[in-house]
C-alpha cells in the first residue's frame, strides 16, 4: 500500500495543485530539503504555498520516476521533474533531478529527506 501511495503521489498533479498535495500530506509533515541553493525545512503550510506558486508558473508537471524502493515504512524515490511553462506550454523542460526518502504515517507523507540538483 505505501509504495503505491507514493507512486500515485508522483503520478498526480500534486506538485502543482495544492488541493491534491493537501490530500497526501500528514498534518505534521516536515521535509528537509538540500538543494543547490542550500538547506530548507518545509512544513505543511510551506509545502502548500510552494505548490501554489508552482501552479501559477507551470501548466503541466511530470515526475519521471526511475527508482522506487521500499523498506518498512520508508519509501525512496529517484525522479526527474519536468514542467511546461505558461509562456511556452508546448515545450517540456527539465526542472531538476531529485532523490527523496519519505517516511509514512497514517498513510500520509510524514517525514521527508530530499536532495535536488539542477540539470
C-alpha positions as CSV (number, residue, x, y, z in Angstrom):
1,X,0.0,0.0,0.0
2,X,2.7,2.5,1.0
3,X,4.7,2.1,-2.2
4,X,1.6,2.6,-4.3
5,X,0.6,5.7,-2.3
6,X,4.0,7.3,-3.1
7,X,3.8,6.2,-6.8
8,X,0.3,7.7,-7.0
9,X,1.6,11.0,-5.5
10,X,4.3,11.4,-8.1
11,X,1.9,10.4,-10.9
12,X,-0.6,13.0,-9.8
13,X,-0.5,16.8,-10.3
14,X,0.3,17.2,-6.5
15,X,3.5,19.2,-7.3
16,X,1.4,22.0,-9.0
17,X,-2.0,21.5,-7.3
18,X,-2.3,22.3,-3.6
19,X,-5.6,20.6,-3.2
20,X,-4.1,17.3,-4.5
21,X,-1.0,17.9,-2.4
22,X,-3.0,18.5,0.7
23,X,-4.7,15.1,0.4
24,X,-1.3,13.3,0.6
25,X,0.3,15.3,3.4
26,X,0.2,14.3,7.1
27,X,-0.9,17.2,9.3
28,X,2.6,17.2,10.9
29,X,4.6,16.7,7.7
30,X,8.2,18.0,7.6
31,X,10.5,18.0,4.5
32,X,14.3,18.5,5.0
33,X,15.5,19.7,1.5
34,X,19.1,20.0,0.5
35,X,19.0,21.9,-2.8
36,X,21.6,23.6,-5.0
37,X,20.7,26.8,-3.2
38,X,21.1,25.4,0.3
39,X,19.1,23.8,3.1
40,X,15.4,24.4,3.6
41,X,13.0,22.8,6.1
42,X,9.4,22.9,4.9
43,X,6.3,22.2,7.0
44,X,2.8,21.6,5.7
45,X,1.9,25.3,5.1
46,X,5.3,25.8,3.3
47,X,4.8,22.8,1.0
48,X,1.2,24.0,0.2
49,X,2.5,27.6,-0.5
50,X,5.3,26.2,-2.7
51,X,2.8,24.1,-4.6
52,X,0.6,27.1,-5.1
53,X,3.5,29.1,-6.6
54,X,4.5,26.3,-8.9
55,X,0.9,26.0,-10.1
56,X,0.9,29.7,-11.1
57,X,4.0,29.3,-13.2
58,X,3.6,25.9,-14.8
59,X,0.7,24.5,-16.8
60,X,2.0,20.9,-16.6
61,X,4.2,19.0,-14.2
62,X,5.5,15.5,-14.7
63,X,7.7,13.5,-12.3
64,X,9.6,10.7,-14.2
65,X,10.4,8.1,-11.6
66,X,13.4,6.0,-12.4
67,X,13.7,4.2,-9.0
68,X,11.4,3.5,-6.1
69,X,12.4,1.3,-3.2
70,X,10.5,0.3,0.0
71,X,11.9,-0.7,3.4
72,X,9.5,-0.8,6.2
73,X,7.5,2.4,6.3
74,X,10.3,4.2,4.3
75,X,10.0,4.8,0.5
76,X,12.9,6.1,-1.5
77,X,12.2,7.7,-4.8
78,X,14.6,9.0,-7.6
79,X,12.9,11.1,-10.2
80,X,13.4,13.9,-12.7
81,X,10.8,16.7,-12.6
82,X,9.7,18.1,-16.0
83,X,7.5,21.1,-16.5
84,X,5.7,23.1,-19.1
85,X,5.5,26.9,-18.5
86,X,2.6,29.2,-19.2
87,X,4.9,31.2,-21.6
88,X,5.8,28.1,-23.6
89,X,3.2,25.3,-23.0
90,X,4.4,23.2,-25.9
91,X,7.9,22.7,-24.7
92,X,8.7,20.3,-21.9
93,X,11.7,21.4,-19.8
94,X,13.7,19.5,-17.1
95,X,13.4,21.5,-13.9
96,X,15.7,19.3,-11.6
97,X,16.7,15.8,-10.5
98,X,15.5,14.6,-7.1
99,X,16.2,11.9,-4.6
100,X,13.8,11.7,-1.6
101,X,13.2,9.3,1.3
102,X,9.7,9.5,2.7
103,X,8.5,8.2,6.0
104,X,4.8,7.4,6.0
105,X,2.5,7.8,8.9
106,X,-1.3,7.1,8.9
107,X,-1.0,6.5,5.1
108,X,0.3,10.0,4.5
109,X,3.7,11.6,3.7
110,X,5.0,12.4,7.1
111,X,8.8,13.0,7.1
112,X,10.9,13.6,4.0
113,X,14.6,13.9,3.3
114,X,15.2,15.3,-0.2
115,X,18.2,16.3,-2.3
116,X,17.9,18.1,-5.6
117,X,20.2,19.1,-8.4
118,X,19.6,21.4,-11.3
119,X,20.2,20.0,-14.7
